[in-house]
Amino acid sequence: METVSTNEDTSKGAMWELEKSLDQPMDAEAGRLRNMYREKTYPTVLMLQLAFQSLGVVFGDLGTSPLYVFYNIFPEKIEDTEQIIGALSLIIYSLTLIPLVKYVFIVLRASDNGQGGTFALYSLLCRHAKISIIPNQHKTDEDLTTYSRQTYHEKSLAAKIKRWLEGHQLRKNVILILVLFGTCMAVGDGILTPAISVLSATGGIKVEEPRMGNDVVVIVSVVILIGLFSMQHYGTDKVSWLFAPIVFVWFILIGILGAVNIYTYDRSVLKAFNPVYVYRYFKRGKTSWASLGGIMLSITGTEALFADLSYFPVQAIQIAFTTVVFPCLLLQYTGQAAYIAMHKDKVSHSFYFSLPERILWPAFVVATAAAIVSSQATISATYSIIKQALAVGCFPRVKIIHTSKKYLGQIYSPDINWILMILCIAVTAGFKNQSQIANAYGTAVIMVMLVTTFLMVPIMLLVWRSHWALVVLFTALSLVVEIPYLTAVMKKIDQGGWVPLVFAAAILLVMYVWHYGTLKRYEFEMHSKVSMAWILGLGPSLGLVRVPGIGLVYTELASGVPHIFSHFITNLPAIHSTLVFVCVKYLPVYTVPLDERFLVKRIGPKNFHMFRCVARYGYKDIHRKDDDFEKMLFSSLLLFIRLESMMEEYSDSDEYSALDQQELIDEVSSDARSAADLSYASRDSIVPVRSPNRLGAMSSAQATTATPRFETVGDEVAFLNSCRDAGVVHILGNTVIRARRDSGPLKKLAIDYLYAFLRKICRENSAIFNVPHESLLNVGQVFYV
């Protein structure tokens, strides 16, 4: 977008200093609001309870992998037992290095106060380095008790990394695209996990009834998936209590079955714990390398450990994994390998074949139930990821619902839920073959893991301030496992691996176009904000009739008067007696405590009755229907007036006498007349026009009545209460962006069609803020980029 051209650069001087003094940052207000907020701690009994619940939400995907891993490792014949031992050795050390070491003990520590996922890592980086693309942050935000950051010595490695990241816009864009790509792959994971898990579980029917066709299995899978997605509106809290016992029984079942199979069939598979067999496995040739795609399926679901972190504390997930999940998985994979070593022709559905015949059907029921539960992990993770992306302006506004009064992070999005269901059913019915779905699944999972690895490098350097040797060690160990898996799955792009790439490309396009449009709208607001000198030049009545009531003018600016306000007062004959410019912005923190949510500042002299209120939210916070945003804002406004009065008792620096005010206004009016009053066209440039000539039409009595002066703070509080009783109007700017005529076809397609379509189908700001329709006033404007 072209830089907005004004004549302000030639007339800054006194007017520039005046504007800075009348619309200052909110440092003092931010400092007053600091409190003793602390992250919630859990007693031991509750922690064990949450660890049990986490089985039903976080670990289902990882726990059902034994249903399909060996079949995808050995789709053809098995040469000898040592080949099985080599594959098992790779499974054992992949489970140890990736889920246990990398995620449970390292990556989970990188949580943003209990929030996980790629956007949580991005928010940590944004707090420690200025890499946010939308520059709406201010140093007052750093006074939040949830805004933790490190300081660095100027010559330290962390400081050099920080300067390097901040030094060029391209690096900021690369990090953002990396985060968006990881997010898109995680959403693709949420589509593919239910498909492969349920299809693999229901495939057990063919073990007992070999004559049953594959179409029956697909139909049963689709019915189960419809039921699963239909249950999501009950919430994670209720679903996890239903699912946790099922997954717990599943892990105990596979653990016991694995131990029995080791004892019954071939104990020589225990040699797989010797890492030498990994080396021997790769010496076997290209077939071993090609089988890595199947081996990697043993660690699918690991990425959900981090993405689902908002639902449960880190310690609860660590307890559940180390005491139940990890040992049971090792027993099951080892036991299944022992069975296959003795029955090399039954690798397909080897889990069901290894079961005693008398428990086949009960195990089938438990396996199907566990497969349904496994889908919950990635579905829940998808909700969290979309919520985080929405908060930082990287996803269209969709409906988010809190499903638990106890745990704020447990959410549900009906729009996303039904889209996931449709795509998941399409994949299940379209492929019908779990091998092709497995190839697609593996591609999505390994991409998310690689993105996490790359983002952990600056996290360890900037946030943890780790020694560079530890960073190199972590990166090397992660890539040694992940790069071979990546090369293996990329060879199967034509065998189903293209599916997550198509999903990711489509979602990435939507996210990037939405973010681009959001950024351009913010730049327009910044470049076209109204000069405070112009506002003061209109006088206390703003050149209009000040009618009783409060006008809440919503803007994306945390400082300055938005362009929609000038558009409003130049086209209407009246304005409310009290004006509050409301900026709702999201910060790179997981939550903003209620006591610190609102910052209030007076704009101009007291008799203008203009205030600014910045409402700050974290990416975990949402606007609930039961939250009275208007009431909380008004309470913060009254609190500010009382605090301001108390401060004035000790300092007269902010007081304005009637004479000083008149001299100030006369000076500003003189400067404004010489420089021409500013108004704005719907294009990118600013054009000079005359200010509305309505002030002269008002009598002095009307102006006095419209802008009363107060002797005490009680008088102003009473005035505000009377204004509130008269009515509150929410004034929202409806900014429409269009591509210029000379723009390229790609830009026109992105802005005029895709972004316009997304804005049309997404939720309005009035719905997000729960603004009553009768109190809403939309102010439209169009600008070109």
N, C-alpha and C positions, 0 to 999 in steps of 0.2 A: 504494500500500500504506500502511496506517495506520502511523504512527510507533509503534515498540515502546515501551510505557510501562513504566518501572521506577522503583524508589525510589532509584536510584543518585544522582539529582540532589540528593537531600536528605542523602546520606551520603558525598559525595565526600571532602572534607577530607583526612585522613591516608591513608585507603584509596586515594584517587585518586592522591596523590603516590606511594604505595607501588607501585601498579600501573605507573605510568610508569617508576619506577626499576627494576622487575623485568623489564619487557618493552619495552626501549628500541629506537628505530630502529637500523638497521644502518649508521650513518654510518661508523664506524671500519672495519668489515669491508669496506664498499664502497671505502673509500680504500686499503686494503691491496691490493686486487685490481687496481688500475690497472696496465696494462702498456704496452708500446710497440707496440701493434697498429697496423698501417698497411694501408691499402687496397692490394690487389694491383696491381702494375704489370706490363705486358706488354712483352717485347722486340719490336722492329720486325717481325721475321719472323713471330712469332706473331700480332701485331696484323693483319698483312696476311692471314694464314690465317683469322683470325676474321672479318675483313671479307668474305672470300670465302664463308665459311660462312653469314654473315648474309643473303646473297642468297637462300639456300634456305629461310630461316625468316621473315625480316622483310619482304622486298620482293616476294614473289610476288603478293600481292593488288594492290598498286599497279601491278605490271608487267603484269598481265593485263587491266587496265581498257580498253585500246584495243580489246579484242574486242567491247565492247558500248556504248561511249560514244556514238559518232555515231548509231547506230541509235536510241538513247533521246533524243538531241537533236532529231533530225528523224524522228519516227515517220510524218509525212505528207510532202507534197512540199516541195522546196526551191525558193525563189523565184529566187535569183540567187547569183552567186559571192560577192558582198559579205556575204551572210548567213553563208556558210561561214567567211569570213575573220573576221567578228565573233565567231562561236562559238569559232573557234580561238584568237583573241586572249584570250578569257575563260579558256580552258583553260590557255594559257601563263602568264597572270598569277595564276591560281588555284594552279597548281603552284609558282610562284615564291614567292608570299606565304604559303601554308599549309604545304606539306611542307618547303620549303627554309628560308624565313626563320623562320616561327613554330616549327616542330617541331625541325628539324635543328640550328638555331643558337641557339634560345632555350629551348624547352620541355625538350629533352633535358638542358640544364644544370640543370633543376630536379629531376633524379633524386635519390632518396634513397640516396646511396652506390651508384649503379649500378642501383637498382630504379626501375621506371617504373609508370605507371598511376595511376588516381584515388586509390587507397588509399595510394600512395607520397606523393602530394601531401598527403593528409590526415595522414599520420604526421608529415610535416615541420611542418605547422601545429600539431599536437598538442604537439610539442616546444617550439614557440616561443610558444604560447598555451595556456592551460588550457581547452581546448574538448572534451576527451574526455568522453564521456557516462558511462563507467564510471570512477569516481575511484579507481583502484587504483594510481596512480603515487605515487612518493615521491622526495624530493630525492636520495636515495642513487642512484637510477637515472641521475641526471644525471652521475654519476662514471664511467659507462661511456665507453670510448674511442670507441665508435661513436655516442654521444649528443652530437651537435653542436648548438649553439644560439647565438643572438645575445643580447647584452644591449643595452638601449636607454637613452638619456637620457630622463629623466622627461617632458620637454616636447617630445620628438621626435614626428614624425608616426607612426612605427612604434609608439611607446609608446601613443599615443592609440588607434590601430587595435586594438592588443592589448587595452587596457582595454575598448574597445567590444565586441569579440568575446566577452570573458569576462563582460561585465556582465549578460547575461540568458540564461536557459536556452533561450529561444525561438531565439536566434541560433545556439546550439550545435546545436539540433535541425535548424534549416534547413540548416546546413552538412553535417550527417550525412545528411540526406535527399538533398541535392544529390549527395553522393558516392555514395550507394546508387543513385540514379537513373542516374548516369553509368556505374556498374558494371553495372547491369541492361541498359542499352543496349549496352554493350560485349559482354556475353554474347549478346545478341540478334544483334549483328554476327557473332559466332562461329557462329551458326546460319545466317545468310543468306549469308555469303560463300561457303562451299562450294557452296551451291545455285546461285547466279548464275554463279559462275566456271566450274564444271564444265558447267552447262547451256549456257552461251554457247560454250564450246570445242567441245563435242560437236555443236553446231548446224552446224559446218562440214561435217558429213556431207551435209546437204541442199544444199550448194553443188555438190558433185560428183554427188549422187543426188537430184535435185529431187523425184522421185516418192516418196521415203521419207517416211513419216508422222512426225508429231511424237511419237507414242507410242514409236517406236523410239528416238528421241533421249532421251526421259525414262528408258526402261529402261536404256540404256547409262549414263546419268548416275548412276542409282541404284546400279548395279553398281560403278562407279568410286568412289562415295562410301563404299560398304561396305568396299571394299578400303583406302581411305584411312584410315578410322577404325580398321580392324583392325591397321594398322601402327603406331599411336601408342604401343603398349606397348614398342616397341624404343627409344624415347627420342629426344629432339630432337637429341642429338649424332650418333647414327647416321643419323637421318632427314635431317639437314642435310647430311651428307657425301654422301648419295645425291641430295638435291634441289639442292644448290648448283650442280653442273655443268649441270643441266637449266635452271635459271633464268639462269645466265650465258650459255648458248647462246641462250636465248630473248631476252635483252636485246640481244645482238649481232645476232641475226636481225632483230628489229624496228627496231633502229637502222639497219642497212644497208638494209633494205627501205624505211624512211622516206626515207633519203637518195636512193635510186634513184628513188622515186616523185616526189620534189621535182624531180629533174633531168628525169624522163621526161614528166611531165604538166603541171603548172602552177606555175611559180615565183612567180607573183604572190601566192601565199598567204603568202610571207615578209613581206608587209606587215602580217601579224597581230601582229608584234612591236611595232608602233606602237600604244600604248594608246588612240589616238583611235578606233580601230575598236571598242573596247568601248562607248564613248559612242554611236557610230553604231548599234551593234547594239540597244541599249536604245531608241533612237528609233523603231525599227521597230514597236513596239506590244506588245500583250499576248502575242502568240505568242512573242516573244523572252523575256519574263519567265517564261512557262510552261516554256520549254526549259531553264531553269536547273537543274531537277531532273536532267536528263540530263548537263549540263555538270559538275555536282557529282560525278558518278560518276568523273570523272577523278582526283579526289583521295581516293577511297575506298582504304582500306588505310593511310592516313597515321596514323590513330590507333593502328595496330599498331606503328608505329615506337617509340612511347613505352611501350606496354603490354608489348612484347617486350624491353624494355631489360634485364631480368634475365638474359636468355640471352647477351647480348654486351655488351662495353664500349661506351661512348658513341662513342669515337673510331673504333671499327671500323664502326659504323653510319654515321657521318659520312663516312668514306672511301668506303664502298660507294655511298652515295647520290650524292655529288658527282662521283665519277669514272665511274660506270657507269649508275646508275639514271636520274638527272635528264637527262643529255644524250641517252640513248637514247629516253626517253619524249618529249622535245621533237621529236626527229627523226621518230619514228613518228607522232605526232599531226599534225605538219606534212605529212608525206608522205601520210598517209591523207586529209587535207583536200585535197591536190593531186589525188588520184585522184578523190575525190567531185566536185570542181569540174568535172571532165571527164566524169563518169559519174553524173549526179544521180539517176538511176533505180536505182542499185545501192548505196544507202546501207545497206540491210539486209545484214549480213555483209560490209561493205565491206572488212574486213581480209582475208578469204579471197579476195574478188574481185580485190583489188589484187595478189595473188601471181601470179608466173609459173606457168603450168599445170604445168610439169615438177617444181616443188617443192611443189605443193599438198598432196599426201599426207604428205611428210616434215614440212612445216610444221604440218599438222593434228596429227600425232603429238606434235611439240614443244609446240604450243599446248595440247593436252589435258594433257600432262605438266605444263606450267607452271601450268595452271588447278588441277590437283591440288595442286601446291606452294603456290599462292596461298592455298589453304584452310589450309595449315599455319600461316601467320602468325597468323590469328585463333584457330585452335584452341589454339596454344601460349599466346597472350595470355589466352585464357579460363582455362586452368589456373592461370596466375600470378595472375589477378584473384581467382579463387575461393580460392586459397591465402591471399592477403592478407586477404580478407574473413573467412575462417575464423579467422585469427589474432587479429582484433580483436573476435571474438564476434558477427559479423554474418552468419554462414552456418552451417548445420548441419554437424556433424562428418562429413566424408567422407574416404575413404582417399586419401592423398597418397604417391606413390612417387618417390624420386630416381632418375633414369635415367642419371646421369653421376657418376663419382667425381671427375672433374676440376672440373666446374662445378656448384656447389651449387644454382644457380637453375634448373637444367633438371629439370622435374618432370612427372609424369603422374598423372592421376586417373581410374581406370577407371570409377567411378560417373558422373562428369561426361562422360566420353568417350562412353559408350553413350547417355546422355540426349541429347547433342548430335547423335549419329548419327540417332536416331529422329526428332527434331524436324526435322533437315535433310532427311531423306528425305520426311517429311510435307509440307514446304514445296515441295520439288522436284516431287513427284507431284501435289500439290494444285493448284498454280498452272499448271504446264506452260508458262507464258508468262513469258519473261524480263523483259518490260516491267513486269508487276505486281511481280515479285520485286525489280526495280531500284527501284521506288518505295518498297517496304518497306526495302530496303537503304539508300537515301539518307536516309530518316528516322532510322534508327539511327545512321548515321555522323555526321550533322550535330549530333545531340543530344550525342554524346560530345565532339565538338569544342567545343561551347558550354560544357559543364561544365568542360572543361579550361581554357578561357579565363577563366571566372569564378573558378576556384580559383587560377589564376596571379596574379590581382591581389593577394590577401593574401600569396602566396609572394614576389612581387617586393618588397612593402613590408616584410614582417617578416623574411624569410630573407635576401634579397639586399640589403635596405635601399636599393633603387633610388630615384632621384629621382622625385617624383610625376609629372613631365612625361613621363618615359620609360614609366611605367606607363600613363598616359593614351594615349600614342602606340601602345603595344602593343595595348591594349584596343580602341582605335578602328580600327586596321588589321585586327585580327582580326574585329571585328563588322561592318565594312564588307563583308567577303567572306561571313561566315557568316549574318548576318541575312537578306540576300536569298535565299540558298539555303534557309534555314529556311522562309521564307514560300512559296517555290515548292513544297517537298515537302509542306507542310501542306495545300496545295490538292489533293493527290493522296492524301489519307487514305482516301478511299472506293475508290481504285484500287490497293489493296495496301499503302498506307502505314500501315494500322491494325495490321498484323501485328507489327512490333517494339513497338508500344505495348501490345499485349496480352501479349506475352512479358515486357516490362519490368514491367507491372503485376503479373503473376503472381510474377515473381522478387522484385520489391520487397516484395510482401506477405510472402513467405517470409522474406526477410532482416529486415524490420522486426519481424515477430512473433518471430522467433528472438532478435533483439537485445533486444526488450522483455522477453522471458522471462528472458534472461541477466541483464539489469539488475535485475529484480525478485529473482532468486535471490541476486545479490550484495548487494542492500540487506537482504535477510533475514539473510544471514550477518553483515553489519555490525551490524545492530540487535540480534541475538540472541547475540552472542559472550559467552563465559563470563568472569566477573570473575576476575582473577588472585587477588584476595583470597579468593574461594571455593576456588580450587584450593589455595592455601597453607594454608587452614584445614583441609584434609583431611590434612595432614601429608605427609612424604616418601613414604609408601606409597600416597597418594591414597585412603586408606580401603579399599584392595583388597589382594588378594594380588598381589605383583609377581612374575610368573613369568619365567624366563629367555627372552630374545629381544628383538627390536627391532620396535616398532610404528610404521609410517609412516602418519600420519594426514593425508590430503590435504584441503586447504582452499583456498578462493579468497582468504582473508585473509592479508595480509602482516604483520599484527600482531594480537595477541589470540588467544584459544583458541576454536576453532569450536564451534558449538552441538552438532554431532554427537558431540563428545567427552563432553559432559555426558550426552547421551542414551546413550552407550556405557557409561560407568562407573556410571550409575544402574540399568542393567539386567543387567550382567554381574558376576560375582564376582571377576574377576581382570583384570590388565592387565600389559603387558609391562614388563620391568625398565628398558628404555630407550625413550623416546617421542620421535619426531621429527615435528613439524608441518610438512608440506611444502606450500608454496604454489607452484604453477606458474602463472606469469603472462607474458603477452606485452606487450612494450613497443613504443612507436612508433619503433622502429629496425629496420633491415633484418636485422641479425644481432647476436647477443651472442657474443663470442669465448669459447671453452671455458674459458679461464683466469679469466673473469669471470662465468661462468654462475651459480655457486652462492654464496649468502650464507648464513652460518651464525651463529646467536646462541644463547646459553644462556638458558633461561627459568627464573627462580627460582634458588634455591640449588643448589649442586652435587649434593647428595645426593638431589635430585628426579630427576636424570637426564632432564631434558626439554630439548629443543632445538627451535629453529625453523630451517628451511632454505627459502630462497626461490630457486627455480630460474627464471631469467629467460631468455626466448626473444625473438627478433625475428620479424617476420612472414615472413621468408625461411626461418627454421629450422624443422625438423620432427624428430619423434622417429623415428629409424631403428631397424630391428630389430637392427642390429649395434651399436647404442649400448647399453652396459650402464648404464642410468640409476641403478640401485641401487648399482653399484660406484662410479660417479663421485660420487654423493651421500655414500657412506660415506667415500671418500677425502677429500672436503671436510670432513667432520665430524672426522676424525682430524687434519687440518691445522689446523682451528680450535682444537682442544684444545691442540696443541703451541704455537700462536701465543699462546693465552690464558695458558699457563704462562709463556712468555717475558715477556709483558707484566706478569704479576703479580710478577715479580722486581724490577720497577721501581716498581710501585704496589700498595698494599694496599687501594685504595679499593673493590675488588670482592670482597674476601675476607670470609667469614662464619665467625666462631667458633661453636662448638657452643652457647655461652651466648646469643650474639646471635641465632642461628637460633631457639632455643627461645623467647626473649623475643618475637621477631618473630612466630612462629607463634601464641603465646598471645595477643598483641595482635590479630592478624588474626582469630583464632577468636572472641575476645570481641566484636569489632566485627561479625563475621559473624553471631553468635548474636543480637545486638541488632537487626540489620537484617534477619535471616532469610536463610537460604541461598537461592540462586537456581537454579531449574531452569526449563525452558521447555516450554510446551505446543506442540501442533502448529498452534495458531492464531497470529495475529499478536501477541498479547499475552503478557507474561511473568507467571507466577503464582508466589507463594512456596510452597515445599515444604521438607520437612526433607532435609538432606543424608544420603547413605547411611551408615547406622550400622554400618559393618563394621570400622572401625579398632579399636573396642574389643574386637572378637572376636579380633583378632590378638594374639599374645603379643609382648612386647618383643623376644624373640629372633628371631621371624619378621620383624619390621620391620627389625631390624638386618641380618639376612641379605639381605632384599630390597633394602635401600638401603645398600650398603657405602660407606664413606668411604675416600678414597685419600690416601696419604702423598705419592706422586709422580705425575707425569704418566704414567709408564710403567704404573702400576697401573690408571689409568683407561683407557688404551689397551688394555691386556690385558683389562679388563672388557668393553669394547665389542666386542673381537674374539670373546670368549666368547659374548656376546649374539648376535652375528651368526651364529656357528656353530650356536647353538641354533635359529635360524630367524628369518626376516623376514616379517612380515605387512603387507600393504597394506590400509589401512582407508579405504574410499571412501564418501563420503556420497551417497546416492541421494535427492536432494531433489526432491520432486514438488510442483508449484505448482497450485493450483486457484483459480478465481474465486469470490469470496464469493457468498452467496445473493442479496444485494441488488445485485449487479453487473448492468450492462446486458446485453442480449442480444449486442451486438457484442463486448464484452469476454469474455463466456462462450464465444462461438464461437472467439475468438482463442486463449484460454488453455486451455480444457478440451478443445478438439477439434484445432485446427490445431497449436498448440505441442506438445500431448501426442503428436499423430501424428508430428511431426518428431523429437521425442525418441525415439520408439519405433523409427523407421527409421534414425536416424543411428548412428554408431559410439559404443560405450561408451568412457568414459575409460580403463578397464582395457585396452582394445585399443590405444588411442593410446599409453599408457605401456608397452605390451608386458608387462603384469603376468601372471605365471603364474596359471592358474585356481586351483591348489591353495594359492596364497599370498594369495588375495583374500578380503576380508571387506567386504560391503556393509552400510551402516547406513542404513536407510530413514527418511524423515521427510516429513511433508506440511505445507504451510502455505498460507494463503489470502491473496490479494492483492485 
